[in-house]
């Protein structure tokens, strides 16, 4: 197997075979994100990807899950994706799940019949970086997409009967836009109706452009209690039936696990207790 640079994958892909289909992220301009910054984005030749898969087949007798990396494998041409997925079907008959990252733009670039075909060939879930439902926040963070485009992308994935897992980020609106970020994120997620929501907390690395804006005072970070209040507000606006919700990343101050909508009030109560100081924050 050949890997280039730092490899990132969703937490749920910890035991998956990881194969780089692209190098880096097609967007890679978000000012809050440090992932893939050392890489210049490119799409690998399909022959190289198949060689890596064959190498893995020679080494491993049983591969249950495969994750197609890096940051936006869905942007590849359909002919390349079809070749890769046909190879996986032929050479890894035991494989039960093939997943990848897909940006909203790469999803929208695909025709509906393309997504239908990908599901038939084995793509069972797409991970999408959602981050915020507020357009002012998305523009400020240089996400390169609008909330409406994310809703449309989610609807295409759902129509193809591919599971959708999205991430949102607490604190991304800063002190100025926290209410708008919380409300709009909850409302847009309610329209997207993902299967999984992962809520992270904004973490800052020193070499990011956002770090410069914090040092200059242009962007003000929320403190831990502010983040809990924002998370509570966000949950209040979520209407996502049968969606698995997780806010148990190392960046989060209080671990939340549940299924929306039935566990929403329980999680809000837990946040209330943490805000009152009755629950220890991590």
Secondary structure as a PSIPRED ss2 file (coil, helix, strand):
# PSIPRED VFORMAT (PSIPRED V4.0)

   1 X C   1.000  0.000  0.000
   2 X C   1.000  0.000  0.000
   3 X C   1.000  0.000  0.000
   4 X C   1.000  0.000  0.000
   5 X C   1.000  0.000  0.000
   6 X C   1.000  0.000  0.000
   7 X C   1.000  0.000  0.000
   8 X C   1.000  0.000  0.000
   9 X C   1.000  0.000  0.000
  10 X C   1.000  0.000  0.000
  11 X H   0.000  1.000  0.000
  12 X H   0.000  1.000  0.000
  13 X H   0.000  1.000  0.000
  14 X C   1.000  0.000  0.000
  15 X C   1.000  0.000  0.000
  16 X C   1.000  0.000  0.000
  17 X E   0.000  0.000  1.000
  18 X E   0.000  0.000  1.000
  19 X E   0.000  0.000  1.000
  20 X E   0.000  0.000  1.000
  21 X C   1.000  0.000  0.000
  22 X E   0.000  0.000  1.000
  23 X E   0.000  0.000  1.000
  24 X C   1.000  0.000  0.000
  25 X C   1.000  0.000  0.000
  26 X C   1.000  0.000  0.000
  27 X C   1.000  0.000  0.000
  28 X C   1.000  0.000  0.000
  29 X C   1.000  0.000  0.000
  30 X C   1.000  0.000  0.000
  31 X C   1.000  0.000  0.000
  32 X C   1.000  0.000  0.000
  33 X C   1.000  0.000  0.000
  34 X C   1.000  0.000  0.000
  35 X C   1.000  0.000  0.000
  36 X C   1.000  0.000  0.000
  37 X C   1.000  0.000  0.000
  38 X C   1.000  0.000  0.000
  39 X C   1.000  0.000  0.000
  40 X C   1.000  0.000  0.000
  41 X C   1.000  0.000  0.000
  42 X E   0.000  0.000  1.000
  43 X E   0.000  0.000  1.000
  44 X C   1.000  0.000  0.000
  45 X C   1.000  0.000  0.000
  46 X H   0.000  1.000  0.000
  47 X H   0.000  1.000  0.000
  48 X H   0.000  1.000  0.000
  49 X H   0.000  1.000  0.000
  50 X H   0.000  1.000  0.000
  51 X H   0.000  1.000  0.000
  52 X H   0.000  1.000  0.000
  53 X H   0.000  1.000  0.000
  54 X H   0.000  1.000  0.000
  55 X H   0.000  1.000  0.000
  56 X H   0.000  1.000  0.000
  57 X H   0.000  1.000  0.000
  58 X H   0.000  1.000  0.000
  59 X H   0.000  1.000  0.000
  60 X C   1.000  0.000  0.000
  61 X C   1.000  0.000  0.000
  62 X C   1.000  0.000  0.000
  63 X C   1.000  0.000  0.000
  64 X C   1.000  0.000  0.000
  65 X E   0.000  0.000  1.000
  66 X E   0.000  0.000  1.000
  67 X E   0.000  0.000  1.000
  68 X E   0.000  0.000  1.000
  69 X E   0.000  0.000  1.000
  70 X C   1.000  0.000  0.000
  71 X C   1.000  0.000  0.000
  72 X C   1.000  0.000  0.000
  73 X H   0.000  1.000  0.000
  74 X H   0.000  1.000  0.000
  75 X H   0.000  1.000  0.000
  76 X C   1.000  0.000  0.000
  77 X C   1.000  0.000  0.000
  78 X H   0.000  1.000  0.000
  79 X H   0.000  1.000  0.000
  80 X H   0.000  1.000  0.000
  81 X H   0.000  1.000  0.000
  82 X H   0.000  1.000  0.000
  83 X H   0.000  1.000  0.000
  84 X H   0.000  1.000  0.000
  85 X H   0.000  1.000  0.000
  86 X H   0.000  1.000  0.000
  87 X H   0.000  1.000  0.000
  88 X H   0.000  1.000  0.000
  89 X H   0.000  1.000  0.000
  90 X H   0.000  1.000  0.000
  91 X H   0.000  1.000  0.000
  92 X C   1.000  0.000  0.000
  93 X C   1.000  0.000  0.000
  94 X C   1.000  0.000  0.000
  95 X C   1.000  0.000  0.000
  96 X C   1.000  0.000  0.000
  97 X E   0.000  0.000  1.000
  98 X E   0.000  0.000  1.000
  99 X E   0.000  0.000  1.000
 100 X E   0.000  0.000  1.000
 101 X E   0.000  0.000  1.000
 102 X C   1.000  0.000  0.000
 103 X C   1.000  0.000  0.000
 104 X H   0.000  1.000  0.000
 105 X H   0.000  1.000  0.000
 106 X H   0.000  1.000  0.000
 107 X H   0.000  1.000  0.000
 108 X H   0.000  1.000  0.000
 109 X H   0.000  1.000  0.000
 110 X C   1.000  0.000  0.000
 111 X C   1.000  0.000  0.000
 112 X H   0.000  1.000  0.000
 113 X H   0.000  1.000  0.000
 114 X H   0.000  1.000  0.000
 115 X H   0.000  1.000  0.000
 116 X H   0.000  1.000  0.000
 117 X H   0.000  1.000  0.000
 118 X H   0.000  1.000  0.000
 119 X H   0.000  1.000  0.000
 120 X H   0.000  1.000  0.000
 121 X C   1.000  0.000  0.000
 122 X C   1.000  0.000  0.000
 123 X E   0.000  0.000  1.000
 124 X E   0.000  0.000  1.000
 125 X E   0.000  0.000  1.000
 126 X E   0.000  0.000  1.000
 127 X E   0.000  0.000  1.000
 128 X E   0.000  0.000  1.000
 129 X E   0.000  0.000  1.000
 130 X E   0.000  0.000  1.000
 131 X E   0.000  0.000  1.000
 132 X C   1.000  0.000  0.000
 133 X C   1.000  0.000  0.000
 134 X C   1.000  0.000  0.000
 135 X H   0.000  1.000  0.000
 136 X H   0.000  1.000  0.000
 137 X H   0.000  1.000  0.000
 138 X H   0.000  1.000  0.000
 139 X H   0.000  1.000  0.000
 140 X H   0.000  1.000  0.000
 141 X C   1.000  0.000  0.000
 142 X C   1.000  0.000  0.000
 143 X C   1.000  0.000  0.000
 144 X C   1.000  0.000  0.000
 145 X C   1.000  0.000  0.000
 146 X C   1.000  0.000  0.000
 147 X H   0.000  1.000  0.000
 148 X H   0.000  1.000  0.000
 149 X H   0.000  1.000  0.000
 150 X H   0.000  1.000  0.000
 151 X H   0.000  1.000  0.000
 152 X H   0.000  1.000  0.000
 153 X H   0.000  1.000  0.000
 154 X H   0.000  1.000  0.000
 155 X H   0.000  1.000  0.000
 156 X H   0.000  1.000  0.000
 157 X H   0.000  1.000  0.000
 158 X H   0.000  1.000  0.000
 159 X H   0.000  1.000  0.000
 160 X C   1.000  0.000  0.000
 161 X C   1.000  0.000  0.000
 162 X C   1.000  0.000  0.000
 163 X E   0.000  0.000  1.000
 164 X E   0.000  0.000  1.000
 165 X E   0.000  0.000  1.000
 166 X E   0.000  0.000  1.000
 167 X E   0.000  0.000  1.000
 168 X E   0.000  0.000  1.000
 169 X E   0.000  0.000  1.000
 170 X E   0.000  0.000  1.000
 171 X C   1.000  0.000  0.000
 172 X C   1.000  0.000  0.000
 173 X C   1.000  0.000  0.000
 174 X C   1.000  0.000  0.000
 175 X C   1.000  0.000  0.000
 176 X C   1.000  0.000  0.000
 177 X C   1.000  0.000  0.000
 178 X H   0.000  1.000  0.000
 179 X H   0.000  1.000  0.000
 180 X H   0.000  1.000  0.000
 181 X H   0.000  1.000  0.000
 182 X H   0.000  1.000  0.000
 183 X H   0.000  1.000  0.000
 184 X H   0.000  1.000  0.000
 185 X H   0.000  1.000  0.000
 186 X H   0.000  1.000  0.000
 187 X H   0.000  1.000  0.000
 188 X H   0.000  1.000  0.000
 189 X H   0.000  1.000  0.000
 190 X H   0.000  1.000  0.000
 191 X H   0.000  1.000  0.000
 192 X H   0.000  1.000  0.000
 193 X C   1.000  0.000  0.000
 194 X C   1.000  0.000  0.000
 195 X C   1.000  0.000  0.000
 196 X E   0.000  0.000  1.000
 197 X E   0.000  0.000  1.000
 198 X E   0.000  0.000  1.000
 199 X E   0.000  0.000  1.000
 200 X E   0.000  0.000  1.000
 201 X E   0.000  0.000  1.000
 202 X C   1.000  0.000  0.000
 203 X C   1.000  0.000  0.000
 204 X C   1.000  0.000  0.000
 205 X C   1.000  0.000  0.000
 206 X C   1.000  0.000  0.000
 207 X C   1.000  0.000  0.000
 208 X C   1.000  0.000  0.000
 209 X H   0.000  1.000  0.000
 210 X H   0.000  1.000  0.000
 211 X H   0.000  1.000  0.000
 212 X H   0.000  1.000  0.000
 213 X H   0.000  1.000  0.000
 214 X H   0.000  1.000  0.000
 215 X H   0.000  1.000  0.000
 216 X H   0.000  1.000  0.000
 217 X C   1.000  0.000  0.000
 218 X C   1.000  0.000  0.000
 219 X C   1.000  0.000  0.000
 220 X C   1.000  0.000  0.000
 221 X C   1.000  0.000  0.000
 222 X C   1.000  0.000  0.000
 223 X C   1.000  0.000  0.000
 224 X H   0.000  1.000  0.000
 225 X H   0.000  1.000  0.000
 226 X H   0.000  1.000  0.000
 227 X H   0.000  1.000  0.000
 228 X H   0.000  1.000  0.000
 229 X H   0.000  1.000  0.000
 230 X H   0.000  1.000  0.000
 231 X H   0.000  1.000  0.000
 232 X H   0.000  1.000  0.000
 233 X H   0.000  1.000  0.000
 234 X H   0.000  1.000  0.000
 235 X H   0.000  1.000  0.000
 236 X H   0.000  1.000  0.000
 237 X C   1.000  0.000  0.000
 238 X C   1.000  0.000  0.000
 239 X C   1.000  0.000  0.000
 240 X C   1.000  0.000  0.000
 241 X C   1.000  0.000  0.000
 242 X C   1.000  0.000  0.000
 243 X E   0.000  0.000  1.000
 244 X E   0.000  0.000  1.000
 245 X E   0.000  0.000  1.000
 246 X E   0.000  0.000  1.000
 247 X E   0.000  0.000  1.000
 248 X C   1.000  0.000  0.000
 249 X C   1.000  0.000  0.000
 250 X C   1.000  0.000  0.000
 251 X C   1.000  0.000  0.000
 252 X C   1.000  0.000  0.000
 253 X C   1.000  0.000  0.000
 254 X C   1.000  0.000  0.000
 255 X C   1.000  0.000  0.000
 256 X E   0.000  0.000  1.000
 257 X E   0.000  0.000  1.000
 258 X E   0.000  0.000  1.000
 259 X E   0.000  0.000  1.000
 260 X E   0.000  0.000  1.000
 261 X C   1.000  0.000  0.000
 262 X C   1.000  0.000  0.000
 263 X C   1.000  0.000  0.000
 264 X H   0.000  1.000  0.000
 265 X H   0.000  1.000  0.000
 266 X H   0.000  1.000  0.000
 267 X H   0.000  1.000  0.000
 268 X H   0.000  1.000  0.000
 269 X H   0.000  1.000  0.000
 270 X H   0.000  1.000  0.000
 271 X H   0.000  1.000  0.000
 272 X H   0.000  1.000  0.000
 273 X H   0.000  1.000  0.000
 274 X H   0.000  1.000  0.000
 275 X H   0.000  1.000  0.000
 276 X H   0.000  1.000  0.000
 277 X C   1.000  0.000  0.000
 278 X C   1.000  0.000  0.000
 279 X C   1.000  0.000  0.000
 280 X C   1.000  0.000  0.000
 281 X C   1.000  0.000  0.000
 282 X C   1.000  0.000  0.000
